[in-house]
Amino acid sequence: LVKHVDEAPLLDPQGGAFYVRRLKHRMQDCFFRPISSRPGAWIDVMEQRVDDNGVRMETTGETKRCLNLGSYNYLGFADDWDSTCGEQVHAALKIYGPASCSAQGDAGAMSVHRELEEVVANFVGKPAAVVFNMGYNTNQLTLPAIAQAGSLLISDKLNHTSIVNGCRASGAKVMAFKHNMADDLERVVRKAIIEGRGKPGEVYRPWTKIIVVVEGIYSMEGEVCDLRAIVDVAKKYKCYTYVDEAHSIGALGKTGRGICEHAGVHPDEIDILMGTFTKSFGGMGGYIAGSQELIDYLRGASAGLLYSASLSPVVAEQVLRAFQIIQGEDGTTVGRDRLRAIKDNANYFRTKLKQMGCSVLGDDDSPIVPMMLFHSTKIAAFSREALDRDLAVVVVGAPAVPIYGGRVRFCISAAHTKEDLRMALKKISEITKVLNLRYTRSIFG
Ligand code: PMP
């Protein structure tokens, strides 16, 4: 046994998704590109290439000013955080220092966290909220706190990996329904409670609780959740609802209040609202909002609040300020203007790409605009052609999407000007010709 352990390589070259890793190896230069500026509408990208042995990436020392179509900077706070939030951020740095050095449950619950929690709860229309240091952790460590063996989690098939891992870690039974299809959700619920192991025709519900988990906007599809229909099914079968608003809070709805506002669903109809500060707010961290009872319970049950240092107080202050601006509490129309600009920009960009004959996913008003590349070889080709033309884009391949589902995922920002977008579209148009990415609309609808 000792011999075997001695010989066991830490990284098994044949293990895991071997084919996917081989494929990725050849396109390493398209990922982990160092950026030497703030992640605003325009960024400085450091060029990189594979070393002479074809193994390790090295930077060439050159930086390129590129239009950034990849960051989740929906409301442009990454661009001008110093002029919009800087005063508060600097003050917070002086008061608290950069980090809390403790979990919330120990000595890391700082007054700015409490203030932010109150603001979040009011904004999303829930009695209480609690903030986490990371959006990913918010899902990964909350789901196991609220679901256990005996519970049933019914998850949208395309939910984010933080939800998938949170569901797995909970020990609950997990079932998936077809992406964004309320009809299929109903089929799955009925299978779980009615057509289960009970006598024919008899309602059989062997679960301590059933929680339906969905997202406001799906991060790889740019699709907006059909929340009204999903909530109706959940209510009909007395299931709880958990909605991840990472991409929808601050982006959807007239006042930025997310998917509930967009879909005409009252926040009371949702049991647990989750969101992150890394997108519309230009910060870090995440939140859970719900009943006071739920939040009190999480403070004693979530590993994210008990065993992991809390959100940086400086970031918490920046996010607080972003909330003020979005709500117009700074006495300006900056927030309102940006909420309008993000939708205008996203809809303009999506429409133009479709007119070009590209295969574009997602719904109106969604700032995520994925464009299908399909073939895996086109992933790197698109990224490199874009960089050659001073466009920084995020390309996505397996395992984040199916192996034949390669795509470029454009993220549109309120900080993009129409001129920026026009210029980008012109260059994208050139690339679509080079890579043969135009499909007739009759095929792709
Ligand atoms: N939920 C969803 C739907 C996401 O897309 C992401 C990340 N993009 C997260 C959670 C994790 O958030 P964060 O990056 O803030 O950790």
Residues whose N, C-alpha, C, O or C-beta is under 5 A from the ligand:
A	BS01	PMP	M134 G135 Y136 H160 S162 E215 S219 D244 A246 T276 T278 G285
